[in-house]
Amino acid sequence: MTVAKDQSGREDAYGEGDLSGGGTQAGDVYVPSWRRLDRERHKRVRARRATAVAALSTLATGVVLYLVVVNAPGWPRTRETFFDGQYAREAFPKILEGLWLNVRLLLVCGVAVLVLGMLIAVARTLRGPVFFPLRVLAAAYTDFFRGLPLIINLMIVVLGVPALRLQGVTVDPVLLGGTALTLTYAAYVAEVFRAGIESVHPSQRAAARSLGLTNRQALRHVVLPQAVRRQVPPLLNDLVSLQKDTGLVSIGGAVDAVRAADIIVGRSLNYTPYIVAGLLFVALTIPMTRFTDWVTARMDQQRTQGGTT
């Protein structure tokens, strides 16, 4: 055991070979040194100071913004037009009821988009000359629907298809709007899946083939699991965008959150219901966005530690 004194005369005991101030270990009992305790105390003080500074800075910024907004010219008229509590209370139940339609569209269209996008991505990555027409059709589909504005696609499907009066074809704006959303977002998701498939090194497929797996088995059991795992963050981002765009089905008359707000605005000429609908969409989107960020950070950490291929 070695005893050392610092400039203040305090003694620090540490084992032979441990000159870092990490403490001493007698048997199974670890005794931290005064240096370690001092470092930890300093870190706690800095953390508390940083938290206090951040809180004060946030409070000051909030006060300044509040004063700037409420003292701005035209604020009373803006508050009456966009932030009227009476219209907000009236609109909230009806908009919340319409929001349930948006949630159902998200769930159904999300599953359909993932399935259709995967099929298109697989079709684009098929090898061999016999699959050339299928690859061309898949590429043409993704190019067309990625270039076509979603609002135009919705107008064509939701407003144009009923005008054809085809027997056996639905005219329900919810079903037609969901179909248009699926067609557009499947093109984006297909490219996400294709990027994941092509990011898997060819040696993975070759190793699977050397073990006796067929091309289909190698794709299913080796390539696709790695591709999907790598593309989870961008897939979640596409689902977040899909959740917001479900409000566009209102152009066909479907009473979702946006349409419910529009009905109240048309009757009252007050735009507070739009703010209520927007805040409800934001309330749905923020948890999905934070979950996407968490998944991204977790996968980056695993990749850094070598846990993800």
C-alpha positions in Angstrom: 0.0 0.0 0.0 1.3 3.4 -0.9 0.3 6.7 0.8 0.5 10.0 -1.1 -0.2 13.5 -0.1 -1.4 16.3 -2.3 -0.6 20.0 -1.9 -3.3 20.5 0.7 -1.8 17.8 2.9 -4.7 15.2 2.4 -3.6 11.6 2.2 -4.7 9.4 -0.6 -4.3 5.6 -0.3 -4.1 3.4 -3.4 -2.8 0.0 -4.3 0.5 -0.7 -5.9 0.2 0.0 -9.6 -2.9 2.1 -9.3 -1.7 5.7 -9.6 -4.8 7.0 -11.4 -6.7 7.9 -8.2 -9.2 5.2 -8.8 -9.3 4.1 -5.2 -8.2 1.0 -3.3 -9.8 -2.4 -3.3 -9.4 -4.5 -0.2 -10.8 -8.0 -0.8 -14.3 -7.4 -2.3 -14.8 -3.9 -0.9 -14.0 -1.0 -3.2 -13.1 2.3 -1.6 -13.1 5.2 -4.0 -10.3 7.7 -3.6 -10.9 11.4 -2.8 -9.9 12.3 -6.3 -12.7 10.1 -7.8 -15.2 11.5 -5.2 -14.1 15.0 -6.0 -14.5 14.4 -9.8 -18.0 13.0 -9.3 -19.0 15.9 -7.0 -17.7 18.3 -9.6 -19.7 16.6 -12.4 -22.9 16.8 -10.2 -22.3 20.5 -9.6 -21.8 21.2 -13.3 -24.9 19.1 -14.2 -27.1 21.1 -11.7 -25.6 24.3 -12.9 -26.3 23.4 -16.6 -29.9 22.4 -15.7 -30.5 25.7 -13.9 -29.1 27.8 -16.7 -31.2 25.9 -19.3 -34.3 26.3 -17.2 -33.7 30.1 -16.7 -32.8 30.5 -20.4 -36.0 28.7 -21.5 -38.1 30.7 -19.1 -36.6 34.0 -20.3 -37.1 33.1 -23.9 -40.7 32.1 -23.2 -41.5 35.4 -21.5 -39.9 37.4 -24.3 -41.9 35.5 -27.0 -45.1 35.9 -25.0 -44.5 39.7 -24.6 -43.6 40.1 -28.3 -46.7 38.1 -29.4 -49.3 39.7 -27.1 -48.1 43.2 -27.8 -47.8 42.8 -31.5 -50.3 44.8 -33.7 -53.3 42.8 -34.6 -52.9 40.2 -31.9 -56.4 40.7 -30.4 -57.9 40.1 -33.9 -55.6 37.1 -34.4 -56.6 35.6 -31.0 -60.3 36.0 -31.8 -59.9 34.4 -35.2 -57.6 31.5 -34.5 -57.6 31.0 -30.8 -61.1 31.4 -29.6 -61.8 29.1 -26.7 -65.5 28.9 -27.3 -65.1 27.5 -30.9 -62.3 25.3 -29.7 -64.6 23.6 -27.1 -67.3 23.3 -29.7 -65.0 21.8 -32.4 -62.9 19.4 -30.3 -65.4 16.5 -29.9 -66.4 16.5 -33.6 -62.8 16.8 -34.7 -61.7 14.1 -32.3 -64.4 11.8 -33.8 -63.2 12.5 -37.3 -59.6 11.9 -36.2 -60.5 8.3 -35.5 -61.0 7.9 -39.3 -57.5 9.2 -39.9 -56.1 6.7 -37.4 -57.9 3.8 -39.1 -56.7 4.9 -42.5 -53.1 5.0 -41.1 -53.4 1.5 -39.7 -54.9 -0.1 -42.9 -52.9 1.9 -45.4 -49.7 1.4 -43.5 -50.0 -2.3 -43.7 -51.0 -2.2 -47.4 -48.1 0.2 -48.2 -45.5 -2.1 -46.5 -46.8 -5.2 -48.3 -47.1 -3.6 -51.7 -43.8 -1.8 -51.3 -42.0 -5.0 -50.4 -43.4 -6.8 -53.4 -42.3 -4.0 -55.8 -38.9 -3.8 -54.2 -38.4 -7.6 -54.6 -39.6 -7.4 -58.2 -37.0 -4.7 -59.0 -34.2 -6.8 -57.5 -35.0 -10.1 -59.3 -32.2 -11.4 -61.3 -32.2 -13.1 -64.7 -33.4 -12.0 -68.2 -36.8 -13.7 -67.7 -37.7 -11.2 -65.0 -36.7 -8.1 -67.2 -40.4 -7.1 -68.0 -41.3 -7.4 -64.3 -38.3 -5.2 -63.3 -39.3 -2.6 -66.0 -42.9 -2.5 -64.7 -41.8 -2.1 -61.1 -39.4 0.7 -62.1 -42.1 2.4 -64.1 -44.5 2.2 -61.2 -42.1 3.8 -58.7 -41.0 6.5 -61.2 -44.6 7.4 -62.0 -46.1 7.6 -58.5 -43.0 9.2 -57.0 -43.2 11.9 -59.6 -47.0 12.3 -59.5 -48.2 14.8 -56.8 -50.2 13.1 -54.1 -53.0 15.7 -54.3 -53.4 15.0 -58.1 -53.4 11.2 -57.5 -56.2 11.7 -54.9 -58.3 13.8 -57.2 -57.9 11.3 -60.0 -58.9 8.4 -57.8 -61.4 10.0 -55.4 -63.1 12.3 -57.9 -62.4 10.7 -61.3 -63.1 7.0 -60.6 -66.7 7.6 -59.5 -67.3 9.6 -62.7 -66.6 6.4 -64.7 -69.7 4.7 -63.1 -68.1 1.3 -63.4 -70.1 -1.6 -62.1 -68.7 -3.2 -59.0 -66.3 -0.3 -58.3 -66.8 1.5 -55.0 -67.5 5.2 -54.8 -66.8 5.4 -51.1 -64.3 8.4 -50.7 -62.6 6.7 -47.7 -61.8 3.5 -49.7 -60.8 5.5 -52.8 -58.7 7.9 -50.7 -57.0 5.0 -49.0 -56.3 3.4 -52.3 -54.6 6.6 -53.6 -52.5 7.0 -50.5 -51.4 3.4 -50.8 -50.5 3.7 -54.4 -48.3 6.8 -53.8 -46.6 5.7 -50.6 -45.9 2.2 -51.8 -43.7 3.7 -54.5 -41.6 5.5 -51.8 -41.5 2.5 -49.5 -40.5 0.3 -52.4 -37.4 2.4 -52.9 -36.6 2.2 -49.2 -36.8 -1.5 -49.3 -34.8 -1.8 -52.5 -32.0 0.4 -51.0 -32.0 -2.0 -48.0 -31.8 -5.1 -50.2 -29.0 -3.7 -52.3 -27.1 -2.6 -49.2 -26.7 -6.3 -48.1 -23.3 -7.5 -49.3 -23.4 -10.1 -52.1 -21.3 -12.4 -49.9 -24.3 -12.9 -47.7 -26.3 -14.3 -50.5 -23.4 -16.4 -51.7 -22.8 -17.8 -48.3 -26.5 -18.8 -48.1 -26.3 -20.4 -51.5 -23.2 -22.4 -50.4 -25.2 -23.8 -47.5 -27.7 -25.2 -49.8 -30.4 -22.5 -49.8 -32.2 -21.6 -53.0 -32.3 -18.1 -54.2 -35.8 -17.6 -52.8 -34.8 -19.0 -49.4 -31.7 -16.9 -49.3 -33.8 -13.8 -50.1 -36.4 -14.6 -47.5 -34.1 -15.9 -44.6 -30.9 -13.9 -45.2 -31.3 -10.8 -47.3 -34.7 -9.5 -46.4 -34.2 -9.6 -42.6 -31.0 -7.6 -42.8 -32.5 -5.2 -45.3 -35.7 -4.5 -43.3 -33.7 -4.1 -40.0 -31.4 -1.5 -41.7 -34.3 0.5 -43.1 -36.6 0.7 -40.0 -35.9 4.5 -39.4 -36.7 5.6 -43.0 -39.8 3.4 -43.0 -41.0 4.9 -39.8 -40.5 8.4 -41.3 -42.7 7.4 -44.2 -45.4 6.2 -41.8 -45.2 9.6 -40.0 -45.7 11.3 -43.4 -48.6 9.0 -44.2 -50.3 9.8 -40.9 -50.3 13.5 -41.8 -51.5 12.9 -45.4 -54.5 10.9 -44.3 -56.2 14.3 -43.9 -56.2 14.8 -47.6 -59.0 12.2 -48.1 -61.3 15.1 -47.0 -61.2 16.4 -50.6 -63.7 13.6 -51.5 -66.1 14.5 -48.7 -65.0 11.9 -46.1 -65.6 13.4 -42.7 -62.2 13.1 -41.0 -60.6 15.5 -38.6 -59.9 18.0 -41.4 -63.4 17.9 -42.9 -65.0 18.2 -39.5 -63.0 21.3 -38.8 -63.9 22.6 -42.3 -67.6 22.2 -41.7 -67.4 24.2 -38.5 -65.3 26.9 -40.1 -67.7 27.2 -43.0 -70.6 27.8 -40.5 -68.8 30.1 -38.1 -66.2 31.8 -40.2 -63.8 31.3 -37.3 -60.6 29.4 -38.0 -60.0 28.0 -34.5 -61.2 24.5 -35.5 -58.3 24.3 -38.0 -55.9 25.0 -35.2 -57.6 22.3 -33.0 -57.3 19.8 -35.9 -53.7 20.7 -36.5 -52.8 20.3 -32.8 -54.4 16.9 -32.7 -52.4 15.8 -35.8 -49.3 17.1 -34.1 -50.2 15.2 -30.9 -50.3 12.0 -33.0 -47.1 12.7 -34.9 -44.8 13.7 -32.1 -44.8 10.3 -30.3 -44.1 8.6 -33.7 -41.3 11.0 -34.4 -39.7 10.5 -31.0 -40.0 6.7 -31.4 -38.3 7.0 -34.8 -35.5 9.0 -33.3 -35.1 6.5 -30.5 -35.0 3.6 -32.9 -32.5 5.4 -35.1 -30.2 6.2 -32.1 -30.5 2.6 -30.8 -29.6 1.1 -34.2 -26.7 3.6 -34.6 -25.4 2.5 -31.2 -25.7 -1.1 -32.0 -23.9 -0.6 -35.3 -21.1 1.3 -33.6 -20.7 -1.6 -31.1 -20.8 -4.2 -33.8 -24.2 -5.5 -32.9 -25.9 -4.9 -36.2 -24.5 -6.1 -39.6 
